[in-house]
Structure formats: C-alpha cells, structure tokens
C-alpha cells in the first residue's frame, strides 16, 4: 500500500507521480468536482512498450476501490482506495476539506486489491 500525499489547502486539483511495484510510471490527477461534491482521479500510465493510456473520471468513494467497475475497460496494476485516518470518519462523507485530513488516498497493488475484494465480497 502506498499512501499518496494530498493537501486540500493547496488546491482543488493536484498532480501526483509515482511508480507501482511492477515498475509502471503513473501520473495521477486528483480533483474536486463542485457539482457532484466528490473527489475524482484521472490516471495516466506509461506502459512497458512506451505507450501511454489514460483513464479519466474515476470517482473516489470511501473505503471502496475506485477502479472496480472499469477494470474490464482499463488495465491498471492495482487500484486506488480512500481509507479513514480515524475510526469516526468511516461513516462520514468525504467533503472537500476531508481528503488528506480525515481520509487518505492510497494505491494498493493487484494482490492487495484481490485480497480486499475477497474479504469484502466484491467481484
């Protein structure tokens, strides 16, 4: 699990770069959608052959992998999940000021994603 740094006091749109455990470079844009009142991510990954793929508009839902519904459309090593920083946050919505404070975004590997889905009955 890789915890991604985010500070809502800086901007409603931030870019993070990291490399997955299998060596895939990723550029992640995290942004707030004022109309829907949710955080979203755009993912740009560079494949081993040098080509890039982009997936735009994955909604960040608390305690649920962001790419579960699109894995058949977008091949990505692992997933992203919002987890609470405190037990009291787990039933609260994720507002603008909550990301990076009461909730944190992390990338989970394919193995961690599979384990999480199996333990929560998600297919």
Helices and strands as residue ranges (DSSP letters): E 2-4, E 13-19, E 25-33, E 38-46, E 52-59, G 68-70, E 79-84, G 87-89, G 96-98, E 103-108, H 110-120
